[in-house]
Amino acid sequence: MTDATIHHLTFGKIAAQISTMGAECIALKKNGLEYLWQANPDIWGRHAPVLFPIVGKLKDNKYTYQGKSYTMGQHGFARDRNFELTEKTDHQLTMVLKADEISKKVYPFDFELSIQYSLSENGLNVDYHVHNPSEEKTLFFSIGAHPGFGCPLEPEKESFSDYQLDFAHENLTSLPLYTLEGGLISTKKSTLALQEGKVDLDYKLFENDALIMDVGPVTAVSVSSRKTGKGFAMQFSDFKWLGIWTKEKEANFICLEPWNGIAATTDHDGSLENKLGIVELAPQANHKAGFQVALLG
């Protein structure tokens, strides 16, 4: 595996850094203030990993396809592979990962995954493009994002509990949630209570792991400080699920995670084709999905 290269993008007051390792955004600043979590290895050692070709955890970290068993860790392998830069301007770049002998040991498919990052005056746009190059074989996959943001953005001035989630629906009083059991989707459900579409952040919200919800009732969310007004907002209507996650005990970050895919269910039979959230992509077909991050304040 070759060493990663860091590429810099700028647009007005916005600046970003993208690593070829995992095609991961590792810095995102506005007016010099860092909005992206800086991967403290003692808490959570990643910034904004790309989740492919699965999202979440597999039952026993295994799946079957055409009678053969494969092992794959949580969130797949793309986040730990070096991508190839194929296009770059001052404010935009594209990176590509293709199937090879290494990937086929754990994932027996041809694929081409292209990720485009582009800056705007408000923030960052991220677009995923999955192409199935096979002329006869269906591609089974999931894809998602896992960006972490500083929360609080300015720890010397504020705390996690000074921030608020806002789903931009004033009449929304609650959201149904999936629950996790050992990292897998349980048959149990829970509810996130809201007041006028909002909820104050509290580490207790994450005592049972991530908040996972369907996209549809909501297609956007913002996280902002009631003290400074600074924060970040995400629009994710191209995706089916949203995960919101942090670690407990003063982790000082929060992840907003749009997914086309989800962890396996506790009763999954192991078959990749039958997995909840799997995308079936016909030969020569394309799957496109993107999300937008606005930096507030």
Salt bridges, closest charged atoms under 4 A:
ASP80 OD1 - ARG46 NH1 3.20
ASP80 OD2 - ARG79 NE 3.99
ASP100 OD2 - ARG81 NH2 2.43
ASP110 OD1 - LYS104 NZ 2.58
GLU154 OE2 - LYS157 NZ 3.46
GLU154 OE1 - LYS230 NZ 3.52
ASP162 OD2 - LYS227 NZ 3.63
ASP166 OD2 - LYS198 NZ 3.95
ASP200 OD1 - ARG226 NH1 3.20
GLU257 OE1 - HIS146 NE2 3.51
ASP269 OD1 - HIS268 NE2 3.57
